[in-house]
């Protein structure tokens, strides 16, 4: 199944200039009429609206640093539904090697209408507090005071950054409607940038030109948009941000002192650049660091396929991922061997090194994780990527590996990895490849219950994941065990006891628990009415989108979900009526569902199962999913009755 995505790249050689008479970088004077507005004209139900938004990047000709200037004016209509606007957060990056971003200035105000006049509240800088997100990111946070329904928030700040190789991505479409949004990027002509522009929105005003400013010759890109609706997310999408209109810039070349230096411009250029990179290629080309750590039993294994899997087990079980992404190492393989902890590149380049040292053909694959967004296939650049995995080539077959997860196996990788495409870096060439997850995930639910004389229902419940689902469940469990267990009670509204979650020897992840409930049965005279799936029944149609589907339908892996519930009938009762069985399947057999309820001796056995044969589907499949999920919700909403003999 192929994704449908609009991508377009402008390079600095673009000469076209589509200029309309429009003044950029000029914030309108505050108007009391903004305070009097009672609803958005773009979306009358919007709890907030952006009145003015300006994102301005400027490369300083003397230092090479970029200066980011941000200006916002936001109208609040419903403060209880505008939590995202209650605070201003400004993240700053520090590479811990002497280079860091600095916050030069910040001004913020809250305006209210009091007795027909503008009441201004300035954000006190004493309200600022700093939060260390990780070793690289520190966030400055400011709280907006005195926000009411009808308030207008206004803020502007300026950041200086030495990291001008890659200019951060800016989303044009946000979750808030916008009366006016502009993006401006300016660079001196001796620093040439490629502009990565994606999405379907066309700017109302656009200017791409060379002009004299700041005492030098600059290349400028200016785009302005008016009356933008809020971005509408859809369910069953890997990352909705993939479909937002967005702009990003990356350095292509520099020309200083009559010397031209080019950076990446083709996929092959990326390979060549990384091949000699001390934090990438030089980490896996030399095997002297790993020869001594590989266990003897692995080195003596003759079967290359078995040896590759043993090396994966060795790395993932002896070294721990610090949950930091990256295709370059944080501290390098030498430090990883010593301290046992590293980022994605540390672990996977160590794995790559061990494989190559044992004579196995192995190469890195650069990928963009789901949260990072799609790779723009029309724009070769390093900014596309934020992760690296490993592939081996054994007996003309390709196998994929990722040592960041303790549950990983060959071709069984975390969900974050499966994002359509990757860049395979062989020793002699770069190759774009498709990454499609064909390994099926299984999720099974099993309940054994009995109806007690006092009308309560008690029993045991087991939830088991296999494949990628087990891998993801184990990571969530390790992240916060209490939260993971609490979710069962929240999802099913059942007071579970004795919750025990663990990984099994075969890689499955299983949770077992007991329960007792007094609200699963309705008593109507001599009859007891109960849903044969108890708390596992589907209560609504998950595919309930009324508007036309716009995006791909993503599941990340093929999957089968099975529910089996056995209920022991109480003595003195018989079944008066059972729900109707149902079976439905699409013509191409891509989606199927079956539901059966049977009486076996003194037990009622209900089996519900759906199968999805592929990892993703074109949007045209949405009506089929909608139809089948309606069958699921209708079937599983059926109840049965027990009658006293």
ABEGO torsion letter per residue (X at the ends): XBBBBBBBBBBAABABBBBBBBBBGBBBBBBAAAAABABBAABAABABBBABBBBBBBBBAAAGBBBBBBBBBBBBABAAAAAAAABBBBBBBBAGAGBBBBBABBBBBBBBBBGGBBBBBBBBAAABBBBBABAABBBBBBBBBGBBBGBBBBBBBBBBBABAABBBBBBABBABBBABBBBBBBBBAABBBBBBBBEABBBABBBBBBBBBGGBBBBBBBBBBBGBBBBBBBBGBABAAAABBBBBBBBABBBBGGBBBBBBABAAAAAAAAAABAABAAAAABAAAAAAABBAAAAABABAAAAAAAAAAAAAAABBBAGBBEABBAAEAAAAAAAGBBBAAAAAAAAAAAAAAAGBBBBBBBBBBAAAEBBBAABBBAAABABBBBBBBBGGBBBBBBAABAABBBGBBBAAABAGBBBBBBAABBBBBBBBBABBBBBBBBBBBBBBAAGBBBEBBBBBBBEAAAAAAAAAAAABAAAAAAAAAAAAGBBBBGBBBBBBAAGBBBBBBBBBBAAABBBBEABBBBBAAEAABBABBABABABBBABBBBAGBBBBBBBBBBBBBBBGBBBABBBBBBBBBBAAGABBBBBBBBBBEABBBBBBBBBBABABBBAAAAAAAAAAAAAAAAAAABBBBBBBX
